[in-house]
Amino acid sequence: MSDILPVLRVLGALLAIFAISLCVPLATSLWAHEGLWPQYALCIALTCLASVLLWVGLREHQRELLPRHGVMLVSLVWLVLPLFAALPLLMVMQAIGRPMAFTHAYFEAVSGLTTTGSTVLSSLDTLPLSVNMWRTFMQWMGGMGILILAVAVLPLLGVGGSQLFKAEAAGPVKDTKLTPRMTETAKGLWGVYVLFSVACALAYWAAGMAPQDAVMHMFATVSLGGLSPHDASFGYFHSPLMEAIALVFMLFASCNFALYFIALRKGNWRGWWFDPEMRATITVLVGGGLLVALLLWAKGVYGPLQALRYGMFHVVSVATTTGFATVDYLHWPVFAPAFMLLLSGVATSAGSTGGGIKMVRMLILVKQAGREMTRIVHPRSVQPVRLGGRVIDRRMIFAVLAFMLVYGATIIVLSMVMLLTDLDLVTAFSAVVASVHCTGPGLGQLGPMSNYAVLSDFQLWICTLAMLLGRLEILSFMALLTPAFWRR
């Protein structure tokens, strides 16, 4: 029990940061004259109260975070923050006469913070602007990770951030120091993130979006979240130019932000282009888009230019785990939507805002498979696994293999649980895959023109668990369930 007390104290500090974020919907409500500011003010007060109780009440338990504390804190944050993120939804929706059940509100909050982009809400265009602003802003916070932001702040409070960074960062990035201090690394990553965000919002505005739409769709684009304030998603605009802007920024956001940070810092972009993971990510996304475009043209679904427009946009959107849609692609040849959903597991880089397995893990697996095939023919040959000219440590290879084993088991087990609820196979499997990958739209009943409100409460909780596991990259959460973790 003593181990969790310093973790709960740091959680109090994170809640204080989160309370500041609630000022965004509050300010939006005041600006739009909605009369809903008391609800947001109450949410801020409750969050601050919880923060003070934890931070002050546990002040005697201050200590440097160990690796196990980092894992505990990250898991707790992604379980607890959605509770406070759901408060505005519960209170405001009640105030406007459209009450939400707790299950739906928590699901919506988890979907936003994990940048999944699934929703149970309909008639989005008639919601108060502040509600849609909050839904989309949650994605932006979760995109880079509120914990990485906290790494830049916690040292000011006497709390080290290195273990927190390692527990939160995705894949092999967690072991990479871009600067001598983790605080500077976190600030640098967030600086690049903000720079891309401003550029994206200005581009949308220049293309004809209203300022509030430009900001909300920027939140959804650079975070690769995809939650839209419109029922028609990105199809609301019917604009090839806006789709092209979204396409470019989704491609940029699917790559490792650390590469941008290094390139901007050194003024040299050669390393960015020659990074093997980045090149593989762009190749798969663009190649997949061209393949689907060619299929749509060959099957006579669209003419050549429309096939290129819709095929490229939707492949990049789904494969980067964003989930924007302009048409119902479930009416396309069945290969296309299935192919896009499977790509969502591999087509983003570690250190990006996307979900899924991450491209670097797939590259390591392919290299390892190639080495094993060579050893069948030449059993005495020594061939280390190399990536980008560097030898991959055996421990990293074993970690990737373990991750893939747990990943596959998670997909199978959760899909079987969904099938126990008499959900059809396609919907059950795609709901789990889309949730673990933090993609959003699935197949069957969960296509781009539908939403997750068709699921029962129990099914929504399964999807909520899948989203949390996907955001935590599974192993961080699973480590909590092992006896070794709790052994002193």
SELUM-299332 format. One record per residue (C-alpha): residue in three letters; x, y, z. Coordinates in steps of 0.02 Angstrom, whole numbers, plus 32768, in hexadecimal, padded with zeros to 4 digits. Layout:
REM residues N
AlaXYZ ...
***
This chain:
REM residues 488
Met800080008000 Ser809180768027 Asp80CC80677F72 Ile802D80B37F2B Leu8027814B7F9E Pro80B281AF7F46 Val806181807EA1 Leu7FBA81C47EDB Arg801082657F10 Val8057827F7E62 Leu7FAC82557E1C Gly7F6E82EB7E7F Ala7FEB835A7E23 Leu7FB183177D7C Leu7EFC833A7DAB Ala7F2D83EF7DC9 Ile7F7283F87D17 Phe7ED583A57CD8 Ala7E6784237D34 Ile7EBB84AD7CD0 Ser7E8784567C2F Leu7DD184627C65 Cys7DDF851E7C4F Val7DD685007B92 Pro7D1E84CC7B8E Leu7CF9854D7C16 Ala7D4285DA7BAD Thr7CEA85977B11 Ser7C4385967B6C Leu7C5B864A7BA6 Trp7C9086827AF8 Ala7BF9862C7AA7 His7B7F866E7B2D Glu7B3C85BF7B4C Gly7B1785DA7C05 Leu7B6F85367C32 Trp7C0585807C8C Pro7BC6854F7D3B Gln7BD084977D0C Tyr7C8384A87CCE Ala7CB385107D66 Leu7C7084877DD7 Cys7CD584047D78 Ile7D73846C7D8F Ala7D4F84807E49 Leu7D3483C57E62 Thr7DD4839B7E03 Cys7E38841A7E67 Leu7DEF83D77F09 Ala7E2683267EDE Ser7ED2836A7EAD Val7EE983C77F52 Leu7EAF83337FBA Leu7F2F82C07F67 Trp7FC0833B7F5B Val7FB183898009 Gly7F6A82F28062 Leu7FFA8284802B Arg808683078038 Glu80E8829580AE His80F982128025 Gln816282757FA9 Arg81EB82107F53 Glu824181F67EAB Leu81DD81857E38 Leu822480D87E1A Pro81FD80757D7A Arg817180177DD0 His812680BC7E0C Gly812680FD7D5A Val80C380677D1E Met804780797DAE Leu803181337D90 Val801781247CD4 Ser7F94809C7CED Leu7F3D81007D75 Val7F3C819F7D0D Trp7EE8814D7C79 Leu7E6581017CEC Val7E44819A7D59 Leu7E54822E7CE1 Pro7DBF81F47C79 Leu7D5481FD7D16 Phe7D7682B77D24 Ala7D6F82CE7C67 Ala7CC1827F7C69 Leu7C7F82FC7CEA Pro7C6083897C6C Leu7C0583117BFA Leu7B9782D17C86 Met7B6D837D7CCC Val7B5A83E07C2B Met7AF7835B7BCF Gln7A8283527C65 Ala7A7184107C63 Ile7A3F84157BAA Gly79BF83897BBE Arg7A2582FD7B6C Pro7A62829A7C03 Met7AED821B7BEB Ala7B0481797C49 Phe7BA8816A7CA8 Thr7BDE80DA7C37 His7BC881477B9D Ala7C1E81DE7BEB Tyr7CB481787C26 Phe7CC181237B7C Glu7CBE81CC7B24 Ala7D4482107B98 Val7DB581787B82 Ser7D9B81817AC6 Gly7DD182377AC6 Leu7E6882297B39 Thr7EA9818C7AE3 Thr7E8E81E07A38 Thr7E21814F7A00 Gly7D9781BB79B6 Ser7D05814679DB Thr7C65819A7A13 Val7BBB816D7A59 Leu7B73821A7A39 Ser7B04824979A6 Ser7AC082EF7967 Leu7B6E83377984 Asp7B4783D2791D Thr7AC38406799C Leu7B3283F17A36 Pro7B70848E7A8F Leu7C1584CB7A48 Ser7C6A84B47AF1 Val7C3E83FB7AF4 Asn7C8783DC7A48 Met7D1F84467A75 Trp7D3B83DA7B10 Arg7D2583377AAF Thr7DA6836A7A2E Phe7E1D83BE7AA9 Met7E2A831D7B0D Gln7E7582CC7A73 Trp7EF783547A63 Met7F2C833C7B19 Gly7F3482807B06 Gly7F8F82897A5F Met803982B17AA4 Gly800782737B4F Ile7FDE82DF7BE4 Leu8063827F7C43 Ile80EE82B87BCE Leu80B183697BEB Ala80B883457CA5 Val816F83107C96 Ala819483C67C6E Val813484027D07 Leu814D83817D90 Pro820583AA7DB1 Leu81C984567DE9 Leu816483FB7E6E Gly81F683907EA6 Val81C282F67E45 Gly823982A87DC7 Gly81F1827D7D1E Ser826581FF7CCB Gln820781637D03 Leu816381B57CD6 Phe81A481D97C26 Lys81E181277C10 Ala813C80DD7C48 Glu80D5814E7BD7 Ala813F81577B38 Ala811780DC7AAE Gly8186804B7A7C Pro8244805D7A6F Val8233811B7A7C Lys822681077B39 Asp82E180DF7B41 Thr831681737AD6 Lys835782147B23 Leu834D82A37AA7 Thr8399831C7B24 Pro83FC83007BC6 Arg8362832C7C2D Met82B982D87C1B Thr8266837F7C41 Glu82B783CD7BA8 Thr828483367B40 Ala81CF83477B73 Lys81CF84027B51 Gly821E83E67AA7 Leu819E83637A74 Trp810E83D07AAD Gly815B84657A54 Val815A840679AF Tyr80A983CC79D2 Val806C847E79F0 Leu80C784BA7954 Phe806F843878E8 Ser7FCA8461793D Val7FD4851A7916 Ala800584F77861 Cys7F75847C784C Ala7EF284F27895 Leu7F2E85827827 Ala7F2B8513778D Tyr7E7884DC77AF Trp7E43859077CE Ala7E9685CB772E Ala7E3C853F76CF Gly7D9285827706 Met7D68853177AC Ala7D17859D7831 Pro7D9585C678BC Gln7D428552793A Asp7D3984C478BC Ala7DF084E0788D Val7E2584D37943 Met7DBB8439796A His7DF183DC78CE Met7EA5840C78F1 Phe7E9283B8799C Ala7E4F831C7946 Thr7ED2831B78BB Val7F7B8335790F Ser7F4882BF799B Leu7F0E823D791B Gly7E6E82327982 Gly7DE882557900 Leu7D59828B7971 Ser7CF7830C790D Pro7C74838B7945 His7C09835778AF Asp7BA382B87894 Ala7BE482B177E1 Ser7C9882B57822 Phe7D0F830377A4 Gly7C8D82E9771B Tyr7C3283807763 Phe7CA383F476FF His7CA183A07653 Ser7D4B83EF7632 Pro7DDB839975D6 Leu7E4F84247613 Met7E25840776CB Glu7E37834B76B1 Ala7EE483697666 Ile7F1683D376FC Ala7ED9834D7773 Leu7F3582C9770E Val7FDB8326771C Phe7FCE834477D6 Met7F95829177F9 Leu80308253779D Phe809F82C87801 Ala804E829878A7 Ser806381DE7881 Cys812181F17888 Asn819281FC7920 Phe818A82AC796A Ala8239829279B0 Leu827B829778FD Tyr822D834378E3 Phe8275837F7988 Ile832583477959 Ala8317838D78A8 Leu82DB843778E6 Arg835D843D796E Lys83EF841178FC Gly83AB8464785F Asn83CB83C477FE Trp833C835E77B3 Arg83A682D57764 Gly8394826577FD Trp82D7827977F6 Trp82CA82377745 Phe834581A8775E Asp82F2816577FC Pro82BA80B477CD Glu821A80B77833 Met81E2815E77EC Arg82038125773A Ala81A580837757 Thr811280E177A4 Ile8101815B7712 Thr811B80CF7693 Val8093806176DF Leu801780F076EF Val803181387640 Gly8042808B75F2 Gly7FA5804E7649 Gly7F4580E87610 Leu7F7A80CE755C Leu7F4C80157565 Val7E9B803975A3 Ala7E8880C77525 Leu7EB980507499 Leu7E3C7FCF74DB Leu7DAE804E74E0 Trp7DD58084742E Ala7DE87FD273ED Lys7D437F9E743D Gly7CE9803473F2 Val7CBA80807499 Tyr7D03812A746A Gly7D5C817D73D9 Pro7E1B818C73E5 Leu7E238235743D Gln7D98820D74B9 Ala7DE4816374DB Leu7E8981B67504 Arg7E35823A7571 Tyr7DC881C475D8 Gly7E3F813075DA Met7ED781937614 Phe7E7981FA7695 His7E20816776E7 Val7EB680F276E9 Val7F228176773B Ser7E9581A777B2 Val7E7080F777EF Ala7F2280B277E6 Thr7F658143784E Thr7EDB811C78CE Thr7E8881C578AF Gly7DE081887870 Phe7DA2821C780A Ala7D2681EB7781 Thr7CD4824476F0 Val7C7481B176A6 Asp7C34810976E5 Tyr7CC6809B76B0 Leu7C6B7FFE76EB His7C1580047641 Trp7CBC7FF175EB Pro7D027F4575B9 Val7D187EE6765C Phe7DD67EDF764A Ala7DE67F9C7661 Pro7D997FB6770F Ala7DE77F167752 Phe7E917F49770D Met7E847FF7775A Leu7E557FB37805 Leu7EE87F397804 Leu7F5F7FC477CE Ser7F2B80287867 Gly7F8E7FAD78D0 Val80377FCE787E Ala80368071781B Thr806D80EE78A0 Ser8119810978EA Ala814E80FC799F Gly815381AC79E6 Ser80C081E2797A Thr8011820B79B7 Gly7FCA816D7966 Gly7F9C80C779B4 Gly7FB680137982 Ile804E7FA17986 Lys80C38026793C Met81298012789F Val81D07FFA78F7 Arg81907F5B7948 Met81587F1778A1 Leu82017F3F7854 Ile825A7EE378E1 Leu81E67E4D78CB Val82057E487810 Lys82C17E54782A Gln82BB7DCB78AE Ala82537D5B783C Gly82D17D7677AF Arg83607D477821 Glu83097CA77858 Met82E97C7477A3 Thr83A17C92777B Arg83D57C27780F Ile836D7B9777CC Val83DE7B957732 His847E7BCB778B Pro846D7B927840 Arg851C7BCD7872 Ser850F7C7B782B Val85137D1078A1 Gln849A7D957866 Pro84687E1878E6 Val83C37E7278C8 Arg83E87F1F7886 Leu83767FB57871 Gly83B680547822 Gly84698013782C Arg845D7FF278E7 Val845D7F47793A Ile83BB7F287999 Asp83D87EEC7A4B Arg83987E3C7A6D Arg83347E7D7B01 Met82D47EF17A8F Ile82AE7E617A19 Phe826D7DF97AA9 Ala82057E8D7AE6 Val81B77E9F7A3A Leu818F7DE57A33 Ala81417DEC7AE0 Phe80DB7E857AAE Met809A7E2E7A12 Leu80697D947A76 Val80077DFA7AF5 Tyr7FBE7E677A6B Gly7F7C7DCF7A0C Ala7F377D807AAA Thr7EE07E247AD9 Ile7E8A7E317A2F Ile7E517D7B7A36 Val7E137D7C7AEA Leu7DB47E207ADE Ser7D687DED7A37 Met7D2B7D4A7A83 Val7CDF7DA97B15 Met7C837E197A99 Leu7C447D807A3D Leu7BFE7D3E7AE2 Thr7B867DD17ADD Asp7B3E7D907A38 Leu7B8D7E1B79D1 Asp7BB17DEA791D Leu7C637DB478F5 Val7C937E467884 Thr7C547ECB78FD Ala7C9E7E757996 Phe7D4B7E5C794B Ser7D557F0878FA Ala7D187F5F7999 Val7DA77F1179FC Val7E2A7F307976 Ala7DF37FE4795A Ser7DF480037A17 Val7E9E7FB27A3A His7EE8801079A5 Cys7E9180B179E0 Thr7E4880C27931 Gly7D8F80E3794F Pro7D2480A778BD Gly7D167FEC78A4 Leu7CB67F787831 Gly7C077F2E7835 Gln7B967F9678A4 Leu7C26800C78D1 Gly7C4C80587827 Pro7C78810F7808 Met7BC2814277F8 Ser7B9180EE789D Asn7BD280FA794F Tyr7BEB809379EC Ala7B4080BC7A34 Val7B02801C79E0 Leu7B637FB77A62 Ser7B237F857B0E Asp7B707FC97BAD Phe7BD37F297BC9 Gln7C167F2E7B18 Leu7C467FE47B2F Trp7CA97FB77BCC Ile7D077F337B69 Cys7D317FB57AE5 Thr7D6380307B6E Leu7DDB7FAF7BB6 Ala7E1F7F8E7B07 Met7E3F80487AEC Leu7E9B80577B92 Leu7F047FBD7B6E Gly7F2F80017AC2 Arg7F6180AB7B06 Leu7FC9805A7B8F Glu80167FE77B0B Ile7FD17F527B6C Leu80717F1C7BC4 Ser80727FB17C3C Phe7FC77F807C7D Met7FE77EC57C79 Ala80837EDE7CE2 Leu80137F177D71 Leu7FBF7E6B7D72 Thr80607E097D8B Pro80967DCF7E39 Ala81497E0B7E15 Phe810C7EBF7E06 Trp80CB7EC07EB9 Arg815B7E5D7F03 Arg81CC7ECF7F68 
***
